[in-house]
Amino acid sequence: MNLTGKIALVTGGGRGIGKGCALELARHGADILLNDRPGSPDLMATADEIRALGRQCTPIEADAFSRTGCEQMVAAALKATERIDILVSNPAFSRKIGFLDSDPDLFDKTLQRTLTGGFHIGQIVAQHMVDRGGGGKIVFISSVHGEMPISLANAYNAAKAGLNHLARSMSVELLPHRINVNAIAPGWIDTPGEREHFTEDTIEQEGPKLPWGRMGRPDEIGSAAAFLCSNNADYITGIVLPVDGGIRFKGCAADEIATPKD
């Protein structure tokens, strides 16, 4: 998965899955345009980690949830490097609440940040790739929520399902330009964000109950992104790749289902 000479823009890359993707792309040779929100406490530290791998890294503070923020991000990226070969788009916003109690404004905010934010950065970068020619790679970080109707996450479920189909739709229209568009659907990944929502005890107790016996790691999502952004995946476009340790099949194993009578 040689990415030497490639320039990758990674949004939400200060920590968690975004950081895992940025580091893995760098390990495979890409130089990184690293975005995180304005005032991010993590951006510069992650940029230093990437540089320690021997790669160039340009940190970019910008709001990936808004059209204006995405325009500013891409403008800053192109000022620094003049081209973007790879986009890993990682926008997400989620709050757990039941459907009957959902705040309509919170529902709109979740779709705006998780789905519409992906549209904005995807469109702006794709326009650049088409204008410069030579193809490109776009990877959206989605979620198993896009396929699984997980309770207390109706807005997030809908947003990720929309993101999956956006990726497929983009892939069809960008075929003539040789721009691969794919998505990755992580399962339960051990990130700082998850540790803000769950206690250490909960993570220690629930992780071993997952089909693979543990939570996933950000670098495992990054490895999948590096593959999809490499020439090894040149013939792959329009897919949603689950990287979830089998969580979609939880409850399907023989020891998890009712045993029929003899």
C-alpha positions in Angstrom: 0.0 0.0 0.0 2.6 2.5 -1.2 1.2 6.1 -0.9 4.6 7.8 -1.5 4.2 11.1 -3.3 0.5 11.4 -2.4 -1.1 14.2 -0.5 -4.0 13.4 1.8 -6.5 15.7 3.4 -7.9 14.2 6.6 -10.8 16.0 8.4 -11.4 15.6 12.1 -7.8 14.2 12.4 -6.8 15.5 15.8 -7.8 12.4 17.7 -9.7 9.1 17.4 -10.5 7.6 14.1 -9.4 10.6 12.1 -6.0 10.5 13.8 -5.8 6.8 13.2 -6.4 7.3 9.5 -3.9 10.2 9.2 -1.1 8.2 11.0 -1.7 5.1 8.8 -1.7 7.1 5.6 1.6 8.7 6.7 3.1 5.3 7.6 2.4 4.3 4.0 4.1 7.3 2.6 1.5 10.1 2.2 2.0 13.7 3.3 -0.9 14.9 5.4 -3.1 18.0 5.4 -4.5 17.6 8.9 -7.7 19.3 9.8 -9.4 19.7 13.1 -11.9 22.1 14.5 -10.7 25.7 15.4 -9.1 25.7 18.9 -8.5 21.9 18.8 -6.2 20.9 21.7 -5.1 17.8 19.7 -4.2 19.1 16.3 -0.6 20.2 16.8 0.4 17.1 18.8 -0.9 14.8 16.1 0.9 16.8 13.5 4.1 16.3 15.4 3.5 12.5 15.5 3.1 12.5 11.7 6.3 14.5 11.2 8.1 12.1 13.5 7.2 9.4 10.9 9.2 11.4 8.4 6.2 12.8 6.5 5.2 16.4 5.9 2.2 17.6 7.8 0.2 20.9 7.5 -2.3 21.5 10.3 -5.4 23.3 9.3 -8.0 24.6 11.7 -11.4 24.8 10.1 -15.0 23.9 10.8 -15.7 20.7 8.7 -19.4 20.9 9.6 -20.1 24.1 7.5 -19.8 25.0 3.8 -17.7 28.1 4.6 -15.4 26.1 6.9 -14.9 23.4 4.2 -14.1 26.1 1.6 -11.6 27.7 3.9 -10.1 24.3 4.7 -9.5 23.4 1.0 -8.2 26.9 0.2 -5.6 26.6 3.0 -4.7 23.0 1.8 -4.2 24.1 -1.8 -2.2 27.1 -0.7 0.1 24.8 1.1 0.4 22.0 -1.4 -1.4 23.0 -4.7 -3.1 19.6 -4.9 -5.1 17.0 -3.0 -4.8 13.4 -4.1 -6.8 11.8 -1.2 -9.6 12.9 1.0 -10.6 11.1 4.2 -13.8 12.7 5.4 -14.6 12.1 9.0 -17.4 14.4 10.1 -19.7 13.1 12.9 -22.0 14.4 15.6 -24.2 12.2 17.8 -26.3 12.5 21.0 -28.1 9.5 22.4 -31.8 10.1 22.8 -35.0 8.1 22.1 -37.1 8.8 19.0 -40.2 9.9 20.9 -38.2 12.4 22.9 -35.9 13.7 20.1 -35.6 17.4 19.7 -36.2 18.3 16.1 -33.4 20.9 16.2 -31.0 18.2 17.4 -32.1 15.9 14.6 -31.4 18.6 12.0 -28.0 19.4 13.7 -27.0 15.7 13.5 -27.9 15.4 9.8 -26.2 18.8 9.1 -22.9 17.8 10.7 -22.8 14.1 9.9 -24.3 14.0 6.4 -24.3 17.5 4.9 -20.8 18.2 6.2 -19.7 15.2 4.2 -21.4 16.5 1.1 -19.7 19.9 1.4 -16.1 18.6 1.7 -16.7 15.8 -0.7 -18.0 18.1 -3.4 -15.4 20.8 -3.0 -12.5 18.3 -3.1 -14.0 16.4 -6.0 -14.4 19.6 -8.0 -10.6 20.2 -7.4 -9.8 16.6 -8.4 -11.8 16.9 -11.7 -10.3 20.3 -12.5 -6.7 19.1 -12.1 -7.3 15.7 -13.7 -5.5 12.5 -12.8 -8.1 10.9 -10.6 -8.2 10.7 -6.9 -9.4 8.8 -3.8 -12.3 9.8 -1.5 -13.1 7.8 1.6 -15.9 8.7 4.0 -15.9 7.4 7.5 -19.4 6.1 8.1 -20.6 3.6 10.7 -22.4 0.3 11.2 -25.2 2.6 12.3 -25.8 3.2 8.6 -27.1 -0.4 8.4 -28.1 -1.3 12.0 -31.1 0.5 13.5 -29.5 1.0 16.9 -31.8 2.3 19.6 -31.3 5.9 20.9 -29.5 6.9 17.7 -32.2 7.5 15.2 -30.7 10.8 13.8 -27.2 9.4 13.6 -28.5 6.1 12.0 -30.3 8.1 9.3 -27.3 10.4 8.7 -24.8 7.5 8.3 -27.3 5.7 6.0 -27.5 8.8 3.9 -23.7 9.2 3.9 -23.4 5.6 2.6 -25.7 6.3 -0.3 -24.1 9.7 -1.0 -20.8 7.8 -1.4 -22.3 5.3 -3.8 -24.0 8.1 -5.8 -20.8 10.1 -6.0 -18.9 7.1 -7.1 -21.2 6.6 -10.2 -20.9 10.3 -11.3 -17.1 10.4 -10.8 -16.4 7.2 -12.7 -15.4 9.1 -15.9 -12.9 11.0 -13.8 -11.3 7.9 -12.3 -12.1 9.1 -8.8 -12.7 6.2 -6.4 -15.3 7.0 -3.8 -15.8 4.5 -0.9 -16.9 4.5 2.7 -15.7 2.6 5.8 -18.3 1.5 8.4 -16.5 1.1 11.8 -18.1 -0.8 14.6 -17.4 0.0 18.3 -14.0 1.7 18.3 -12.0 2.6 21.4 -11.6 6.3 20.9 -11.3 9.3 23.3 -14.9 10.2 22.3 -16.2 6.8 23.4 -14.4 7.1 26.7 -16.2 10.4 27.3 -19.6 8.7 26.8 -18.8 5.4 28.7 -17.0 4.7 31.9 -13.8 2.6 32.0 -15.7 -0.2 33.8 -18.4 -0.3 31.0 -15.7 -0.5 28.3 -13.9 -3.3 30.1 -17.1 -5.2 30.7 -18.7 -4.7 27.2 -15.6 -5.0 25.0 -15.1 -8.8 25.6 -18.8 -9.4 24.8 -18.3 -8.2 21.2 -18.0 -11.0 18.5 -14.2 -10.4 18.1 -13.8 -10.3 21.9 -12.7 -6.6 22.0 -13.3 -3.1 20.7 -11.6 -2.0 17.6 -8.7 0.4 17.4 -8.4 3.6 15.3 -5.3 2.3 13.5 -7.4 -0.6 12.2 -9.8 1.9 10.5 -6.7 3.7 9.3 -5.3 0.5 7.7 -8.6 0.1 5.8 -8.4 3.7 4.7 -4.8 3.3 3.5 -5.9 0.2 1.4 -8.8 2.0 -0.2 -6.6 5.0 -1.0 -3.8 2.9 -2.6 -3.4 1.5 -6.1 -4.2 -1.9 -4.7 -7.9 -0.7 -4.5 -7.9 0.9 -8.0 -10.8 -1.3 -9.1 -12.9 -0.7 -6.0 -15.4 2.1 -5.9 -18.9 2.6 -4.5 -18.5 0.2 -1.6 -19.2 0.5 2.2 -16.6 -1.6 3.9 -17.5 -2.8 7.4 -14.5 -2.8 9.8 -16.4 -3.9 12.8 -15.1 -7.2 14.2 -18.4 -8.9 13.2 -20.6 -6.6 15.4 -23.3 -6.8 12.6 -23.6 -10.5 13.4 -23.8 -10.2 17.2 -26.5 -12.6 18.4 -26.2 -14.9 15.3 -23.6 -17.3 16.8 -24.8 -20.8 17.9 -24.3 -20.1 21.6 -26.3 -16.8 21.3 -29.5 -18.2 19.8 -32.2 -20.4 21.3 -31.5 -24.2 21.0 -34.3 -26.1 19.2 -35.8 -29.2 20.6 -34.3 -32.6 19.4 
